[in-house]
């Protein structure tokens, strides 16, 4: 990689809370943008305390906050206060991008809609993240990734085993992907501005992100086509797209699509070429029709050898497979390190972290992930850059405009 970071020189105002909106600005900061996180007085963004949630691994390091808000500057402004709003309006005139996820009614009340801020800066890119989109009967409904991205989109339904209780989503998984969708929208808006000189409004939603992630099944539903409920592992639709446990307690995911080519290779890897002569398994259609029987045969075969042996055998035969990783594998994943998915951090208490899932051959390596800011850490510094004197900043603070 070479060259400068592509977003160097851009100023981004991050008024969003939790994860989906702020992730878009995190990636922008990684690639050179100056990101200013604007929080309300009091406790600020609730994301600061997300690490205390029961579904998040508990650790003294507030890694949730560092991960989502690294390399940002933070200021506190009371947008309901006239002088706080005046300072914000002045900041908007210097910005390239503004990211919000306030509920629509709150935007109207705070005068934070695109129509409210665009006159201040016609080149501004206004990026909106919502739960369910900005139109329709549920536009005002609050949404999290568990409710809008996973539940409403049918993803949890598709992951639920037949006859079992509904599946659960993982913490912030939908938020992370929805944030990348908004980042993509912002990137296109910046390209449009480069061509036209004009700012614009862009948006994405958790629901739209969930539907796009579930596109194969959702598109089928639009045509009235549905798959049967997910069967248990012992009764798969295809025994060659199934999971098998090895003798050392690991699980292998087989995903053999080109069955006519790879079924003989799998039999060789298993040292069970006799299965090639079994009339139940001689074609793809027959193997699917007898999938539970084939799975019952494969179970003890895979259970007889450890994962390293199966890895060697399956690779030799170019079988499509994957290890069902466990989180304890992540810290020692050499492949993730080699390709920059896991990188060194500039946060002393958090030596390594995750990078954004993109690579650019024309740009320098992303900024080293640094610490996320304390609440209001850079308020005075940013106001000074806008031309406020120390005495004026003191007066704003005394008046309550800064919380």
N, C-alpha and C positions, 0 to 999 in steps of 0.2 A: 504494500500500500504506500501511496505517496500523496503529496499535495496537502492543501489545508483542509480543515473541516468545512463541509459545505454550508452549514448554517451560521458560520461565524458572522457577527455583525447584526444578527437579528435580535430584537428584544421581544420577549414573550411574557405576557401577564397571565399567571395561573391563578384564577379565582375559584377553581374547582376543589371539591373535597373528596375524601376517600380515595378511590384508585383509578377508575376508568378514565376520567378526565386528566388527572395528574400524570398518568403513564405517558400520554401523548407528549406532554411537555418534558418529561424525563428524557425521552428519546431525543427530543430536540436539543436539550442541554448536552446530552452525550455527544452530539455532533456539532457542537460549537455555539449554539444559541445562548444568549443570556436570559435566564428564566428568573422572574421575580414572582414569588408566591405571596399573594395578598390574602391575609386571614383576618377574621373579625376579632374584636377584643374578647377577653375571657380565655377559654381554653383553645381557641383556634380550630383548625381542621380536626375532626374526630379521628382521622387516620393516625394522629399522634398516639392514640391509645389502643389502636387495633391489635397490637401485639398482646394485649391482655385478654383477647377473646378466647373462648374455650377451644375453638377449632384450630388455633394457631399454636405451633410449638412454643413452649414457654422458655424464655431465656432472658438474662439480665440486659443483653444488648437489644435496643429497640430496632431490630433489623427491618421490621415492616416499614418504619418511617424512613430509614436510610435507603432502602431499596427503591421506594416510590418517589422520593423527593431529594435524591442526591444532587449535589452540585447546584442547588438553587439558592437564591437569596430570598429572605423572608422579611415582610413588613406587615405591620398591623395598621389597618385603617377602619374606622367606623364609617361605613358607607351611608349610614342613616343620618350622620352628622353633616351639616352643611359644609363645614370647612374640611372634614374628612373627604366628602364627595368632591370638593373643589380640588383637593390634592390628587385624588384619583383621576379626575378629568384631565389634569395637567399631565399626569403619567401616561394616559391614553394617547395623547398627542405624540408621544415619543415611541410608541409601541408598533410592532409589526403584526403581532398575533395576540389574541385574547381568548382564553379558554374558560368556559363557564359550564356548570351543571346545576345551577340553582333551579328549583321548581319554577315552572312558567309563571305562576302567579307572583312568586317572589321577584322574578326578573321585572315584571311589570311594576310592582310596588317600589322596587329599588331603582327603576329606570335603567335597567341593565340589559335591555333587549338590543338587538342589532340596530334597530331604528333610533335608539336613544344615544348610542355611542358613535355610530358611523359619521354623523356630522362633525364630530371632533377630529376625525382622522379618516379621510376617504380611502386611504390605502390600507386600512386595518383589515386583517383577516379575523373574523369573529367565528369561533369554533364552539359548537354546542354539543354537549353529551346529555342525553336523556335516558330514562328507563324504557319508554315505550314509543318514542317519537313525539313530534310536536303537533301532530294533528290527530283527530279521531277521538273516540269516547274515553280512552284511557290516557290521554295526553297528560293529564294532571296527576295521574297515579304515581306515587313514589315507586322506584324500582331498584332492586339490587341484582347482582348477577345471579344469585340463587333463585330469585323470583322471575326476573324478566329474561335473562339469557338462557338459563337452564330449564326452568319449569315451563314457562309460556311457549318456548320454541319446540317443545316435544323431545328435547334431548334426554331429560330424565326418564320420560316414558320409554324411549328407545333403549335405554340402558337397564331397564327393569326386567328382571327375569320373570318368566311366565309363572303366575300364581304367587309371586313374592310381593313384598311391600315396595313402594317407590324407591328408586335409587336416590342417593344424596349427591349434591355437587361438592366440589372441592373449594377451599377458601380462595376467593379472588380470581379463580381461573378464567371465568368469563370476563371479568374486569380487565385483566391483562390483555386479552385479545381484542376487546372492544376499544381499548385505548390505542392499540395499533391501527385499528380501522380509522379512528379519528386522526391519528398522525398521517395516514395516507391521504385523507381529505384535505388536511392542512397543506400537505406537500403539493397537491394539485392546485390549491388556491394560490399558493406562492408562485407556482409556475404561470398561472393565469395572470397574476399581478405583474410578473416579469414581462409578459407579452402585451398587456393592456394598460398597465399603470393603475389599475383599479383594485380596491379591496372587495371583499365579498363575505357572505355568510355560508358556512359549511356545518354539517352536523352528522351525527351517527347516534345509534341507540343500542342499548343492551339487547332489546328484542331483535332488532335487525341483525346484530352480530350473532345471536344465537341461531336464528333461522339460517344465516349464511353458513355457519359452522355445521348445521344439520341439513345442508342443502340437498343431499342425495335422497334422504327420506322425506324432507319437506316438499321437494319437487314431485316426488311420487304421490304424496297426499294431494297436491294440487290437481293431479290427474285422476284421483280416486283410487290410487294404487297404494297398498300398504303391505308391509311384511308382517308375518305372524309374530306374536310376542316372543321375546328372546327365550330360547329354550335353555334348559340347564346344560352344563358342560358335557354331561354324560349322554345327552341326546342332541348333538349338534346338527345344524343344517348340513355342514360339511365337516368330516373328521379331519380334513387337511387344512381347515381354517379353525383350529381349536387349540386349547392349552393343555400341556402335559407336564406332569411333575417328574423331576429327576430324582435319582437316589440320594442326592445331597440336599433335597428340600427346595430346590429352585424350580421355577416354572418357565417353560418354553412356549412361546406363541408361534405356531406354524401358520403361515399365510401363503399357501400354494395356490396360485391363480392358474398357471399353465400346467394343469394337472397331467395332460397326456405326455408332456415332456418330463416333468419332475417326479411323477409317481414312481416310475422305475428307479430313478435316482434315490428317492427316499427309501425304497425297499432295499437297495444296495447299502445305503448308509446304516440301515437297521440290521443288516445281514439277515433279511427275511425275504429273499427273492421268491420264495415259495408263494407269497401273497400275489405275485403277478399272475399265477395260474388259478387263483381262486375266482370262480365264476361270478361271485358277488361284487368283485372290485375291478373288473376288466375295462370298464369305461367310466367316464366322469358321471354319467347319469346313474349307473349302477352303484358307484361309490356313494353318491348322494342318497340314493334310495336306501342304502344299507349303512348309513353314516353311524348310527348308534352301535352297530355290530363292529364296525371298523374301529371306532373309538375305544371300544372295550378291548380290542386286540392291541391297540397302540399304547394304552395305559401301562400295562406291565412291561412292555418293551422299553419305554422311556424311563420307567421307574427302576430299571436294572442298572443304569449307568449314571455317573455324576455329570453335572453341567459342563465342565471343561472337556470331557470326552465327547459329549454331543456337539459342542461348539466345533470341535475339530472335524468330526464326521460330517456334519451338515455343511460346513464351509467347503470341505473337499468336494462335495457333490453339488455345490452352488444352490443349495436349498434356501428358499426365502424363510427366514425365521428371526426371532428376536427374543432376548431374555426379558422376562417381566421384571424390570428393575425395581428395587426397593430403595427408599430414600437413603438408607445407609450406604448405598452404592454411589450416590452422587459425589461425595467429596473426593473419591478416588477414580472418577471417570476420566481416564486419559484422553478419550476421544473428544469429550466436551472441552477439555483444556486445550488440546491441540488445535481446535477450530475456533477458539475464542468465545465459547458459550459461557465458560467459567473463567473469570479474570481476577487479577489481583486488584485489591481495593486500596484507596488512600485513607480509609478509616481504620485507625489502629486497632480498635476493638472488634473489627469485622474484616479480617485480612483478605478474604475472597468474596466475590459476589457474582451475580449473573449479568451478562451484557444483553443489550437489545439484540433480537434475532435477525439482524441484517448485516451484510458485509458490502463494502464499497471499494472497488479496486482503484478508484480515482482519488480517494481521500486518505488522509492520515488516520491512524488508529483513533477511536473515540477517546474523549477525555477520560482520564482515570476516574473511576467512581469515587467521589469524595463524600463527606458527611452531609446529611440533610440538616437544614438550619434549625436553630432554636426559634421559638415563637417570637416574632418581631425582631430578630437578631440584627437586621440590616435597615430598620426603619429610618433611623436618623441619617444613615449613609445615603440612602436612595433619595430622601427628601433634599439633602444637601446637593445632590446631583441635579435636582430639579430647580435649584436656585434658592431654596429656603435657607435662611441664616440660622445659626444656633438659637438665637433669641426667638425667632419665629417658630422653630420646632418646639421649643419649650412652651411657647404660648399655645400651640396646637395641642400639646399634651395636657396642659392645664385645663384647656377648654373641653377635653374629652374626645377630641377628634381622632386621637390615636389610641383610644382605649384607656 
